């Protein structure tokens, strides 16, 4: 039996004819025009579109408007609760504005980030939000600035959730001050000897957090011995591997291990447990970010709170604000120390 021919998809002209309105009225009713449409006409258009199973041609709209109704969110690692929490805030804020979020993952690779930004420009999003630490020696940074500048030149909005330094609107988390406050709080808890697990030296977030923690300890005449600073991937497995390396050098006399993010801290806790070391009985542990899991692990993790979901919301608000047109607006996010069972008072 021959296959039945597929019906051609309904067009905007079909909807206008079905509703008995002009093409312009149908377009304004369906495409979110700023010009007000009589509610009776709008309801007729919506009903006609439903009957005809009409869906808007977003590619055509993008050509006509110069952009789509999408927010392009670029994250380093969606499996990391830090980024998934920020993404949740972006999605909620975007939906409240009638925008749709698309997401891409860089895997913490600057070259891949650049390729993604180039590809996303072709999709003409209204907003592009880039999350994740900047790299101090990225050879791709100049090219990234060029791509993002070209995007803003055509009316797109760019927001970074990162450190200041690039010529774009930025939601700034003060990693340095947060880590410094954590060091002071831990010394007040009675801790005196420390080890640290950190990321690649080129990552600005990692550098800022380690520097803030070291400077906080220095206020009390305490220093971390270089042999007790271990670098690893910015992941749970990276924390496990870094803690394992630290164990091989010996942790005698170490009171507390500071990891520059919570997922590394959780990996370190697992490595310590596997080695028969009690946390916090033998060694205390602290992290940074206050991801949801930090409250659920045993013992609950001492950390520095960043209101991650709110960070995502603020990024969308900044992107859509009138002040964002200048491209040099910075919104600062406060952090606070959260002391939990992984670092009891000594």
N, C-alpha and C positions, 0 to 999 in steps of 0.2 A: 504494500500500500504506500503510495507516495506521501512524503512528509508534507504537512500543511504549511503554507507560507507563513512566516512570522509577520505580524502586524508591525508597521513602522511606528516608532515611538512618537507619542504626542509632542507637538511643538507648542511654543508660547502662542503662536497664531491660533492653533486649535483651541487652546484654553480661552483666549479672548473671544473667539467666535461662539464657543459653547456658553460662556457667561454673558454674552451680549454686551461686552464693553470694548473700549478701544485697546489697542495693543499696549499703549503707554500705561493705561490703568492696570492692565493685567501684570505688566512688568513691575510697576511700583508695588502692587499688592503682594507679589511673590518674592521680590528680591530685596526687600528691606530698604526701600528708598526713604530718604529723609522727608520727601514731600508727602503730606498727609493724604490718604485716600478715604473717601466716604466709606463708612463701615459696612453699609449695605452692599456696595460694589465689592469691597474686599471679601466679604463672606461669600458672595456669588462666585468670585474668582477662585477662592479656596475650594469651594464645593465642586466647581468644574474641574479643577486640577485633580481632585481626588477621584472623580468619576472617570477621568481619562488616564489615570495613573501617570500623571505628568511629573517629571523630576527636572529641576533646573539644570541647565548646561553651565557648570561652574567654569569650565575652560573659556567659554564665550564671555561669561561675566568678567573673568579675570582680564581678558583682552580689552573689554569695554571700560572697566573701572581702573585698570592698572594693578589690581590686587584681588585676592580672594578673601573669603571670610574665615581664613585659617590662621592659627598661630603655630609656627614651626618651632618645636622644642627640641634642642640638641642636648643630650645628656651623655655623661661618660660611661655609665654602667647602670642599666635599669634594674639589675639584680641587687644593687647596693641600696639599702633602705634610705640612705641619705638622699639619693636622687629620686627614688620612687615617692618619697614624702614631698619633695619639692614639686614633682610632676603632679601629684594630687592637688596641691594648691593652685598650680597653673590651670589645670583642667576645670576646677570649680569656678575660678575667677573668669576664665574664658567663656564658659557656658553661660554665666550670668550676663555676659555681654553679647550673647548670640554668636559666639565664635567657636570654631571646631579646632581641636588640637591634633596635630600630627607629630610624631616623635621619631627621632633618629638617634643612634647610639654610636659614639666615637671610639669606644673601647680604650679611652685615654691615649689615643693616637693622634697627634697634631696633624699629620698628613691626611688621615681619614676625616678629621674635623673640617679641614679645608675643602676636601672633595664633597663632603655633605653640604656645606654652605653653598658651594657652586651649583650643586644639583637643586637645592631648595630654592635658590634665586629663580630658577626657571619655572618653578611652580607658583611664583608670585604670591607668597603668603603676605598677609597684612603685617604680621609681627614675626620676628625671629628672636628667640631667647636661647642664649648659650649658657650652659652651666658647667661648672668644673674649674679646677685650678688652672691658672695660666702657667706657662713654662718660661723660665728666664732666658733660655737659650734656643727657643724654637726658631728654626730657620724659616718656618712657614708663617711667622707672625705678620710680617710685612704684607705677604700675599693675602692673609686673612683680613687685614685691615682694608686692603684694596677692594676685596670682594664685598665686605660689609658696607663700605663707603658707597660703592656703586649701588647696593641695594637701597640704602637710605636716600640716595640721589633721585630714585624713582618713586619716593614716597613711602617706602617701607620703614618700619620702626625696629630698632635693635636694642635689646637689653642684655647685659651680661650679669650673671650671678657669679661673682668672682671677686678678684682684687681690682683696685683702680689701676690705671696705667694705660689702657687703650682708650681712644677718643670716642667712647660710646656711653650711653646711659648704663649705670651699673648699680646693682644691689650689692652692697659691700658688707661682708661679715668680718668683724674685727677679730680675726684668729689670734693675733699677737696678744691683745689685751685679755682675751678669754683664757689663753694658756697661762699667762702671767698670773691671773687671779687664781687659777687652779693650783699653781705651784705654791702660792702664799697660803691657800686654804689647807693644803696637805702638810706643809710645815707646821701650821697651827694645830694640825691633828697629831703631831708628834713624829712625823717621818723625817729622816735625815740623810739617807743614802738612796740613790735613785739610778735606774737604768731607763733607757728610752728606745722605743721602736718607731721608726720614721720612714717616710717614703723617699723617692728619688730626690737627690739634692736639687734638681732643676725645678721641682714642683714648688710654686710659691706658697701654696697652702701649707705644705709640709715644713718648709723653711720657717714660715711665720710662726707656726705653732711650736716648733722646737725652740726657736729663738725666744719666744715669749716665756716658755716654761723655764728655760735656762736663766733668763734674766730675773724671773720671779725667785728662783732659788738663790741667785747671786745676791739678792737683797738681804739674805740671811747668812751670807758667807758660805754657801753650799754650791758645789759644782758637780756635774756628771762626768765621770772619767770617760775619755774618748773610747776606751775599749768596751764601754757599756752603752754605746749608741750603735744600734744595728739598723741598717736600711733594708726595706723589703717592698713588695708590691702593696698598693693601697687597698688590700682586700683581706678577707678573713684568712684565706690560705697564706697570704703574704705575712700576716701577723703570726700565724702558726709557725711558718718557716723561720721568721726573724727571732721568735722566742726560742725555738730549737737551737738556733745558732748562738743565741745568748747563753743558753744553758751549757753549751759546750765550753764556753769560756769561764764558767763558774759564776754563781750568783751569791756566793758567800757575802754576808754583810749588806746585801741589797734589801732595803725595806719595801720599795715600791717600784713597779714597772709602769711607766707612762707610755701609752701608744697614742699616736697623733690622730687616730680616728677610732670610732667604736668598733668597727668590724675587725680592725687589726687587734684591738684589745680583746675581743671575744675569741679570736683565733689564738692569741697568746694564752688566755686562760685555759683553753683546751690543751695546749702544749704543756703547760705547767702541770695540769692534772695528770696527763699521761706519764709525766716524769715522776709522779708521786709527790708533787709539791702541793701543799694545801693553800688555797686562796680563800680568805686572806690570812689564815693562820700563820703560814710561813712567809708568804710574800703578798703584798697588796697590789692591786691593779687599778689603773684609771685610764679613761679614754677621752674622746672629744666628739661631740655632735648631738648626743642624747637621742639616738634613734629609738624607736619603740622597743626593739629587742633589748635595749640596755636595762629596761625595767624588769624584763622577764627572765633573763639568765640568772643562774645561781652561782655565786651571790650577785645581787643586783649591782650594776656597774656605776661607779663614781665617774662623772663626766662633766662636760660643759654643754649646757643647753643652747641649741640654736632653734628658734621657732620655724622649723623647716617648711611646714605647710604654709605658714604666713609669708615666708620668703617667696614662695611661688606666687601667692596672691599679689604681693607687692610688685613683683616683676611685671605682671600683667597690667596692674594699675599704672605703673611708671610708663610702660610702653604706650598706653592709650591717653596719657595725660598731655595737656597742651605744653607743659614745660619740657616734655621729652623731645620736642622738635629741635631744640638746640643741640642735643646729642652729648651733653656734658653733665647731665644731672646724676647725682649720687644719692642713694638712699642707704643709710647706715642701719644695720641690724644689731641690737644689743644682745650680748650673751650673758649667761649666769652659771655659776658653779653649782652642781648638784652632787652632794655627798651621799653615797649609798654604802651598802654593806661590804663592797669590795675593798673599802679603805676605812675600817673603823678606827676610832681614836686609839692611840697607843698609850 
